[in-house]
Amino acid sequence: MENILIIGAFDRYNYGDLLFPLIIEKQLETLGKGYRFRFFGLVESDLSRVGGKPTEGLEAFYQACNATEENNHVIVAGGEALGVTWHSLFAALNPTYQKVHRYRYRLSKYIDLNAMARRFLKGKTTLPLVFTKDDFGKVSSVILNSLGGSGINKSVFGKYPFMKVKLDGVEYLAVRDRQTVENLQANQVAAQLFPDSAILMSEFYPIVDLRDRVTPSVREYVQANRGKYLFFQINRKNSLGEEAMIAGQLEQVYRQSATELCLCPIGKALDHDDHLALAEVRWQLDSPHTYFDADNIWDIMYLIANAKCYAGTSLHGAITAMSYAVPHVGLKVEKLNAYLATWGLPKNNFAVGFDKLFEQFKVAVSIDQAAYTEKQQIQVGQAKKAFDVIARVIAKGKELHKDQ
């Protein structure tokens, strides 16, 4: 039996990160190969109450990768994993260490924060998610699944010169947008292009099934307002100081388009803080609106799937809208702009500034529904192809393992 060791940031409550292991497991199970799955984060965790997978910690991951009797395949599940550091992952988990994170730019002149966090966590590789099977004892293949790297540039490869060798040495490297493909090509690294695997969520979680997973207040709201509301979300980092202008844009949506306002955080982890950003906007918003606190990932998914339109800074908020063929407006964030440029529809294949929210909302809802459905099917088809390739990589690794 093949052991599929899935590693990622599943040990914190962040919507997109929690989706990856769910979708990877379900799609690989459809192939009928009898895989055995294990899920790992930096630390042992159990976020099943909000819809996530329980995780084993880093020590257990290293032990699994070195188990002599096993045939192991490591999948780095997704997200911006290419340049992520031990420091940034640890800061998202540890409230005390977050104080260090606040002063990271100043401290980094004197201290190697990545190395320091790596020592705390007992990491065995220079970067947490950049490695090959040669870094471990008994791994047959390393699979980097639909990663993002729109911000990866030559300076990252300059700081970590081993990255090219490591990325060239994995058995499978796929990225989710053309900007990341180009960024890697500029550093002589080749990657395949496939959509983010979370696009498959509507295949496994149809709206009718989600209804039974959500909290009663969300179920009642959707029943009364299906297709009549804007699902709105922003993160704090990108919206700080622009709350009054954002509130003004939402006022226009409400007053000029007969659209209800539904505000809900998607990311509450460090460097997201959606709940804090939305609190500032709500304070300046005169129009009536409904706020949900994202009690679990199913509430978020169900609210977006039944919305008239999604608007926000969250990449996986937009991907959820795409998966359920819901109109969407991307706001401000680079990785979201890169994804929409690759997989979005004409006239809606870019992220806009907050001051263009209402203008782009009108464009998004004016596009024919059939166009959203067609784009959804293209992405779903491509994502399934990606998993077929992954299955072939695993099978090849299995044969090599037998020969050793």
Secondary structure, 3 states (H helix, E strand, C coil): CCEEEEECCCCCCEHHHHHHHHHHHHHHHCCCCCCEEEEECCCCECCHHHCCCCEECHHHHHHHHCCCCCCEEEEECCECCCCCCHHHHHHHHCCCCHHHHHCHHHHCCCCCHHHHHHHHHCCCCCCCCCCCHHHCCCEEEEEEEEECCCCCCHHHHHHCCHHHHHHHHCCEEEECCHHHHHHHHCCCCCCEECCCHHHHHHHHCCHHHHCCCCCHHHHHHHHHHCCCEEEEECCHHHHCCCHHHHHHHHHHHHHHHCCEEEECCCECCCCCCHHHHHHHHHHCCCCCCEECCCCCHHHHHHHHHCCCEEEECCHHHHHHHHHCCCCEEEECCHHHHHHHHHHCCCCCCCEECHHHHHHHHHHHHHCCHHHHHHHHHHHHHHHHHHHHHHHHHHHHHHHHHHHC
